[in-house]
Amino acid sequence: AATLAFAQTDYSQVQIKTTKISNNFATLEGSGGMIGVLYGPDGVFMVDTQFAPLTDKLVAAIKALTPAPIKYVVNTHVHPDHTGGNENFAKLGATLLSRPELRYRLAHPNPGANGQPGASAPAAALPSLTYDGVTTFRMNGEEIQLIPIPNAHTDGDTLIRFVNNDVLMVGDFYRSIQYPNIDRANGGSVKGMLEGLGYVIGQAGPNTKIIPGHGAIVGRADVVAH
């Protein structure tokens, strides 16, 4: 049902909403998952890519923030509303990053509901750098931590922590709208979801901005309540 809804979206009508969180970090909302953009003289570090037809609009929104090139893109998880633009951004020169489980599932997707084989992502859409443990980037005066969250929403989830901005981007293992979504077909689990939420609560301070894959930005108390 979700795939059908994506297929029926008229992307020409989608507008990109930019929200500046600080002087070097912003979110982009269009259709699909929330995007994060860290920008500055070292280039752009981007979280997720939404759908391929939106790439030009997303690039324009980023250029309105900075003339710097898009250097890195990390995927929070495998779903197409977070990875659909991967190939386009790779062709623009960005290096794609993810957990190895996510890369595998892009290349070897589950069969469709009717049993037909899933369509593998193009080679250019597959992350070229993968990580199993916490991985740290330093750009634009920021420390970016890529933190694997095992078997939560999927088996390839990543929490992205922007230390100096006091921001946690959690992808879809926490949403501030809807019930929890555990994609068992892609390796998600209740246990992993609970552990991931507990980790977010443990990392968040009183002023931390927790940015979900879908829904409004929240604070620690909201995740505790969830």
Buried (B, 14 or more C-beta within 10 A) or exposed (E): EEEEEBEEBEBEEBEBEBEEBBEBBBBBBBBBBBBBBBBBEBBBBBBBBBBBBBBEBBBEBBEEBBEBEBBBBBBBBBBBBBBBBBBBBBEEEBBBBBBBBBBBBBEEBEEEEEEEEEEEBEEEBBBEEBBEEEBEBEBBEBEBBBBBBBBBBBBBBBBBBBEBBBBBBBBBBBBBEEEBBBBEEBBBBEEBBEBBBEBBBEBBEEEBBBBBBBBEBBBBEBBEEB
